[in-house]
Amino acid sequence: MATRGRNVTMRDVADHAGVSSATVSRALTGSRSMSAEIRERVLASASELGYHVNLLGRALRTQRLNVVGLIMPNLENPFFAALAEELGSVLRGAGFDLLVSSAGDDVAVERRAVESFLGQQIHALIVIPSDERASADALRLAVERVPTVQFDRQVQDLDVPYVGCDNVRGIEMIASHVREVTPAGQPTIFIGAEIISSSARERREAFEALMPEAIFMNGTFGVEWGHSAARELLERGIRSGTIVASADVIALGVQSELQANGIGVPRDFRVIGFDGVGVAGYALPALTTLRQPVEEMSRAVLELISDGSQPDSSRRELVVPEFVPGDSSPVP
């Protein structure tokens, strides 16, 4: 019986678990489906014996690691952290490890991250573009070398497959709710972000098409912008209305600033967000929002990259979000 204290081999794990070496390989890499009982038995044996997969040896045999790279715009936005967490969970279930890099909202850093990942034997690369135009060069470089998918945000008219939330459909749901809850004579305010990402642009354009009479304000995807926007509204003498924030982080800042100034939510202002993961759970009162289906989005990404071939460049997977009513803008 193999024990800790010497180099444990895959054969040792197979003998301990009572299966073949091929079964051990499949269980550890997730390359084929098998019963949960067998996979758990193999993983338990590997853990007990102290066996570690030799990633370098596997890469030399397959010319590719079971590692997926994720490049995100920044690590400050809690939504990106939640997205990475869900994606990592889905990928781990299929035998992949996820490595994450932040571009710091800088397209030059983003390109260096692409080059760094391409210097490794990764299975695929997933990119949340920092800029819907300036990120194009980095994505073109990536797609030439490794299966690449745009995630959550996209560079328009670029032949790189995309998986994301159906922002237009989500805004349609929000607009319908706004019409229900806004009293006659009160304004609707859309607090968005600078139009450098597809998500910011799509949400703003969709809302403007449906409610052109609204007041529009642009800033950043951040809590501080929510505070600043709320202060600006109060300074302009606007003391009531319905506020639609293009992200929950903005809505969180808006609600906090309004309440700090003695303004009631939803008594005076109704507040609605967009994302439904990350900071949404910290809002008081509970935030009315659109929940992005991050689990379904992550599974769609896995489907595109699982076999190691470059996905169809024309693939566009839009997943419909879910309207989540909360106390910040209660349903009548």
N, C-alpha and C positions, 0 to 999 in steps of 0.2 A: 504494500500500500504506500502510495506517495505521501510524503509529509513535507511540512514547511522546513526550510533550512537548506534546501537545494533547489536548483532550477526545475520548476515544475513544468511539464510539457502538456500539450493537448492530449496526448495519449494517456497521461496520468489522470486527467480530468475525465476522459471517456471511461476509463476503468472504474473510477470512483462512482460515476453516475450510472454505470451499466448501459452505456450507449456506444455508438461508433464515434470515431474521430470526426467523421464527416458531419454527424449530428451536432457535435460540439461546435464545429466551425459555423454551422448554420445558426445555432442558437446564439453564439457570441456576435455574429455579424448581422443577423436579421436578414440574411440574403434570401431565405425562403420561409414560407409559413410552416408552423408546426404547432402541436398542441401546447397549451399554456403549461400543462403539468410537466412535460418533458423539458421545456425551456427553463422553467423554474428549478427543476432538478439539476440541470447543467449549471445554471448560474450559482446555485447553492454550493455545488461541488467546487466550482472555480474559486468561489470566495473562501471556502473552508481550506482549500489547499494553497491559497495565495497565488493563484495563476493570473497573470496579466497578459493581455493580448500584445504581441509584438507588432506594433503598428508599422515600424520600418520594414520588417520582413514581409508583412502583407503588401505594403506599397511596392516593394521590389518585385513581388510576384504579379500584382494586378496593375501596376503603374498608376494606382490611385488609392488614396486613403478613404476610409469611410467617414470623412470629415466634410462638413458643409460650412462655408464661410457666410457670415451675415455682416453687411456694412450698413450702419444706420446713421442718420444725420447727426444725432447727438445722444448723450445719455441723460440729459436733464429732463426731457419730456417723459413723464411717467408712463404715457401710453406706449412709447417705444420699448420701455423695459417690460411692460406686460406682454407686448407682442412677441418680444424675443423669448420670454419665459414660455409662452404657449407653443411657439414654433419649436423651441428646444425640446419640449416634452413630446410633441408629435414625432420629431425626428428620432429621438432616443428610442421610442417605441418601435421604430423601423430599423434600428441598429446603427444610426448615424450619431456622430457627435457634432455639436454646434460651436463654432468659434466666432466671437463677436468683436467687431471693430467699430469705433466711433469716428466719424469724419469731422466732428466739431463744427458742423455747419460750414465747412470749407471744402470747396470742390477740388482744390489742389491736394488736400489731405485725403480726400475720398479717392482720388486717382492713385495716390501712393499706396493706399490700403488695397486697392485692386491689384496693383503690381506685386505687393507683398503676398497676397493670397495666391496669385498666379505662379509665384515662385515655389509654392508648395504643391504637393500632389493631392489637392482637394477634389472631392467628388463633384461639387457644384458650388455656385456662388449666388447668393441672394442679396439684392441691393435695394435699399429704400433710398431713392435718389434725393440728394440735398437740394437740387435745383432742377426744375422741369426742363430747362434748356441746357445749362452749363454742365450738367452731369452726363450729357450724351457721349462725350469722348471716352470717358471712363467705362461706360457700358459697352460701347463698341469694342474697346480693347478686351473686355472680359468675355464677351460672347464669341470672340474669335478663338478663344483658348479652352473654355470650359462651359458646361451647361450653366446658363445664367437666367435668372428670373427677377423681374422687378416686382417689388412687394409693397403694398399700401399706397405708394406714390409711383408715378410713372413719368417718363420723358415721352411726350406726345410724338406720334408719327415715327417711332423708332422700332426697328424690327427686333425687339426683345420681348419675350412673353411677359405678361403682367397678371398678377392676382391682387385684387383689392376690394374694398367696400364700394357698393353702388351709392356714391355720394348723392347723385341726382335723385334717386328714389328716396333716400333718407331725408333730403331737404323737402321733398314733396310731402312726406309724413309730417315733418315739423310745421310746414306752412299750413297744412290742414288743421293742425292743433292750434296754431296761432290765431287763425280765423275764429276758432271756437271760443277762445278764452279772452280775447282782447276786447274790452268795452269800447263802444263807439266814442270817438274823439281822442282816444289814447294812442300814442305812436308805437310803432314797432321799430326796434333798433337791432341791426345786425352787426355784431362785433366780431370781425374776422382778423385774418393775419395777412401779412404782406404776400403779394401774389408771386412767390418764387417756387411754390410747390403745387403739384396738380391738385392735391386735396384742398388747399386754400382757395385755389381758383375755381374748382368745380363747385364747391359749396357756395361761394359768393355769387358766381354767375347763375346758379340754379335758383338761389333765393331772390336775386334781383329780377330774374325773368318772371317769377311768380308774384313777387311783392315789390314792384318798382317804387312804390311810394314810401318804403321804409327808409330810415336813417342808416347810413352805412359808415362804419369806422374800421380802419385797418391798422393793425399793429403787428404783434408776434404771437406765436404759439407759446404763451407763458402766463403764469399767475400774475406777475407784475403788470403785464399789459391789461389784464382784467381790472386790477385796482385803478390803473391810470384812466382807463375808459370810463369806469363808473364815476370817478371824480370829475372827469370832463362833462359827463351828462349832467351831474348835479350843478356844476358851475354854469352850465347853459340854461339852468332853470327847469330842466326836465325832471319831474318828481314822480312820475308814474309811467307805466307802459309795459310792453312785453319785450324782453331782451333775448335774442338768439345768439349764442356764442358758437363759433365754428369749432370749438374744442372744449372739453370739460375743464382743462387747466385754466382757460380764460374764464369760464363760468364760475369757477371756484373763487377766483380773484374778484369778480364782479359782485358775487353774493357777499363776500366778506367785507368789501368796501362799503356797500350799501348799508349793511347792518351796523357797521362801525359809525355811520353817520345818522343812525336812527331811522333808517328807511326800512320798511317791512317787506319781506319776501315770503309769501306772494301778495301780501296786502296791497303794497304800492306797485312793485315791479314783479312780474312773473319772469323767471329765468329758465332758459332751456339750453342744454349743452349738446355735445356730439362726441361720442367715442364709447362711453359706457364701461370702460375698464380703467384700472389705475386709480386716479384720484377721485373718481365719481363717488366712491364710498365714504369719502371724508366730508362731503358737502352737508351742511345743515342750514335749512331743511334739505331733505333728500332731493337730489337733483333729477328733474325730468330731462331725459337725454335719449339719444339714439345709440344703441349698443352695437358696436362693430362685431360681427361674428368671427372673432379671431381664431376660434377652433376650426371652423369650416374653412377659413382662409388658409390656415396652416396645412390642413389636409390637402387642399388643392395644390399648394406648393409642392408637397411631398409627391403627389401624383405626377407632377411635371418632371421632377428630377430623379425619381427613384431608380430608373433603369440606366442612368448614366449617360444617356444620349441627349443631344441638344433638343429641347422641346420645339415644337412648331412656333416659329417666330411670330405668327399672326395670332397666337392664343391670347385671349383677353377674358379672364374669369372675374366677373363682377358678382359679389355676394351681397344679397339684400340684408340691410341691418334691421334691428328690432327696436320698435318704439317702446321706451320704458318710462311710464308715468311716475312722477314723484311729487312731493309736496311743494317744490319750488314753482310749479305751474300745474296745479291739479286739474285733472280732467273733469269737466262739468258733470 
